[in-house]
Amino acid sequence: MSEAALSLAGLTKTYNRGQPGEVEVLRGVDLTIAAGEVVALVAPSGAGKSTLLHIAGLLDTPDAGEVAISGQSVTGLPDRARTAMRRAQVGFVYQFHHLLAEFTAAENVVIPQLADGTSRRDAQAHAADLLRRVGLEDRMAHRPAALSGGEQQRVAFCRALANRPRLLLADEPTGNLDPATSDQVFDALMELVSDTGLSALIATHNPTLAARMDRTVRLEAGRLTNEP
């Protein structure tokens, strides 16, 4: 059996610890995502889903608990090693695309590959392949301002997968889109995830989208539960 893509055990996180108004965001969170599994994360506003995603993606650290990616614990790793693991193993997609405005769609997907040591020729070929998969073969030379919101977010998906991560973390990836565009963009995301064999944890408020994933977990009052 393949090792878990993501394992979280006993995560706790409190902001302003020991001070008036401290906020206990995570209170012993456990979660395992198997290789190739796509999990929906639902939570009320302010429940801490972004904090959970940031800890899972090594952008933040818990007060206690353990994070393991592809079977390797990151507990106690120095910052440089955490950064290297994040770059190699994790892809991020946010509600807003955060594309580099001065670069084309293709260049936005090439740049993270160059930063990871891929040759420009191979990076360009891989970027073109990803963009074709999401129906943007005719939009590769366009800058973000010339793309629709749905097209911008599809480029963001391709950028997140540019370095062939094992795990995708997405925070409301269709939250800024109208319902019709949201469905189209989500279709593109799920096809990419399926084609590449990725595991994914995708935060969404949309129950229809959540129902299309392998299972749903709910974060509420600092604890994670499985939804029926």
C-alpha positions in Angstrom: 0.0 0.0 0.0 1.3 3.5 -0.9 2.2 5.8 2.0 -0.3 8.5 2.9 0.2 11.7 0.9 -0.7 13.7 4.1 -0.9 12.8 7.7 -1.8 15.2 10.5 -1.8 14.0 14.1 -2.9 15.9 17.2 -2.5 19.4 15.7 -3.1 22.3 18.0 -2.9 26.0 17.3 -3.7 29.0 19.5 -3.2 32.6 18.6 -2.2 35.1 21.3 -1.4 32.3 23.6 -1.4 33.3 27.3 -2.8 36.7 26.5 -6.2 38.2 26.9 -8.4 37.2 24.0 -6.4 34.2 22.9 -8.1 32.1 20.2 -7.8 28.3 20.2 -8.1 27.6 16.5 -7.1 23.9 16.3 -7.8 21.5 19.2 -6.3 18.2 18.3 -6.8 17.7 14.6 -6.2 14.3 13.0 -6.4 13.7 9.3 -4.9 11.2 6.8 -5.2 11.6 3.1 -4.4 8.5 1.0 -2.5 8.6 -2.2 -4.8 9.7 -5.0 -7.6 10.7 -2.6 -9.4 14.0 -2.9 -10.9 15.3 0.3 -13.3 18.3 0.7 -12.8 20.5 3.7 -15.8 22.5 4.8 -15.9 24.9 7.7 -17.8 28.0 8.9 -16.1 31.3 8.3 -13.4 31.9 10.9 -13.2 28.3 11.9 -9.5 28.0 11.0 -9.5 26.2 7.6 -6.9 28.5 6.2 -4.7 27.9 9.3 -5.1 24.2 8.8 -4.2 24.4 5.1 -1.1 26.5 5.9 0.1 24.1 8.5 -0.5 21.1 6.2 1.4 22.9 3.5 4.3 23.9 5.7 3.6 27.6 5.6 2.9 27.7 9.3 3.8 25.5 12.3 1.4 24.0 14.9 1.9 24.5 18.6 1.8 20.7 19.0 1.2 17.7 16.8 2.9 16.2 13.8 2.7 16.7 10.1 4.0 14.1 7.6 4.0 14.4 3.8 4.5 11.3 1.7 5.5 9.5 4.9 8.2 11.9 6.0 7.6 13.8 9.2 8.5 17.4 9.1 8.6 17.9 12.8 11.8 19.5 13.8 13.0 20.1 10.2 15.0 23.4 9.7 13.4 26.1 7.6 15.5 25.3 4.5 14.4 21.6 4.6 10.8 22.6 5.1 11.0 24.9 2.1 12.6 22.3 -0.1 9.9 19.7 0.8 7.1 22.3 0.2 8.5 23.1 -3.2 8.9 19.5 -4.2 5.8 17.9 -2.7 3.0 20.6 -2.3 1.0 22.7 -4.7 -1.2 25.6 -3.6 -4.3 27.2 -5.1 -6.0 30.2 -3.5 -9.4 31.9 -4.0 -7.6 34.6 -6.0 -5.2 33.5 -8.7 -2.1 35.6 -7.7 -0.7 35.3 -11.2 2.3 37.5 -12.1 0.7 40.3 -14.2 3.7 41.1 -16.3 4.1 37.5 -17.6 2.0 35.4 -20.0 0.0 32.4 -18.9 2.7 30.0 -20.1 5.4 32.0 -18.3 3.5 31.9 -15.1 3.6 28.1 -15.3 7.3 28.0 -16.4 8.7 30.2 -13.7 8.2 27.9 -10.7 9.8 25.1 -12.7 12.9 27.2 -13.4 13.1 28.0 -9.7 13.2 24.3 -9.1 16.0 23.6 -11.5 14.1 22.4 -14.6 15.6 23.4 -17.9 13.7 26.1 -19.8 13.0 23.8 -22.7 11.5 21.1 -20.5 9.6 23.7 -18.4 8.0 25.2 -21.5 7.0 21.8 -22.8 5.4 20.9 -19.5 3.7 24.2 -19.1 2.2 23.9 -22.6 1.0 20.3 -21.8 -0.7 21.5 -18.6 -2.4 24.4 -20.2 -3.7 22.3 -23.1 -5.2 19.9 -20.6 -7.4 22.7 -19.2 -8.4 24.1 -22.6 -6.0 27.1 -22.7 -3.9 26.1 -25.7 -5.0 29.3 -27.5 -4.4 31.5 -24.5 -0.9 30.7 -23.5 0.6 33.9 -24.8 -2.0 36.1 -23.0 -1.2 38.0 -19.9 -3.6 37.6 -16.9 -5.4 40.9 -17.6 -6.4 39.5 -21.0 -7.9 36.4 -19.5 -11.3 35.8 -17.9 -11.6 35.0 -14.2 -12.1 31.3 -15.0 -9.1 31.3 -17.3 -6.9 33.0 -14.7 -7.8 30.3 -12.2 -7.1 27.5 -14.6 -3.6 29.0 -15.1 -3.2 29.1 -11.3 -4.1 25.3 -11.2 -1.4 24.6 -13.8 1.1 26.7 -11.9 0.3 24.7 -8.7 1.0 21.5 -10.5 4.0 22.7 -12.5 6.6 20.9 -10.2 4.6 17.7 -10.1 3.7 17.7 -6.4 2.2 14.8 -4.5 -0.3 16.9 -2.7 -2.6 19.8 -3.8 -4.0 22.2 -1.2 -6.7 24.6 -2.4 -8.5 27.3 -0.4 -11.9 28.1 -2.0 -10.4 27.8 -5.5 -13.7 28.7 -7.2 -15.0 31.1 -4.6 -14.6 34.2 -6.7 -16.4 32.8 -9.8 -20.0 32.7 -10.9 -21.8 29.3 -10.6 -21.4 28.3 -14.2 -17.8 29.3 -14.4 -17.2 27.7 -11.0 -18.4 24.3 -12.4 -16.3 24.6 -15.5 -13.2 25.5 -13.5 -13.8 22.7 -11.0 -14.2 20.2 -13.8 -10.8 21.2 -15.1 -9.2 20.9 -11.6 -10.7 17.5 -11.0 -9.5 16.3 -14.4 -6.0 17.5 -13.7 -6.0 15.8 -10.3 -7.2 12.6 -11.8 -4.8 12.6 -14.7 -1.8 13.3 -12.4 -2.7 10.9 -9.6 -2.6 13.7 -7.0 -4.0 13.8 -3.6 -5.9 16.9 -2.6 -7.4 18.8 0.3 -9.8 21.3 -1.1 -11.7 23.8 1.1 -15.1 24.8 -0.2 -18.4 26.3 0.9 -20.1 24.7 -2.1 -21.9 21.4 -1.1 -22.3 20.4 -4.7 -18.6 20.6 -5.3 -17.8 18.8 -2.0 -20.1 16.0 -2.9 -18.0 15.3 -6.0 -14.9 14.5 -4.0 -14.0 11.2 -2.3 -15.1 12.3 1.1 -15.8 15.4 3.2 -14.4 16.5 6.5 -15.8 19.4 8.6 -13.7 21.7 10.8 -15.7 23.3 13.6 -14.8 24.4 17.1 -11.2 23.4 16.5 -12.0 19.8 15.7 -12.2 17.8 12.5 -15.0 15.3 11.9 -16.0 13.1 8.9 -19.3 14.0 7.3 -21.7 11.2 6.3 
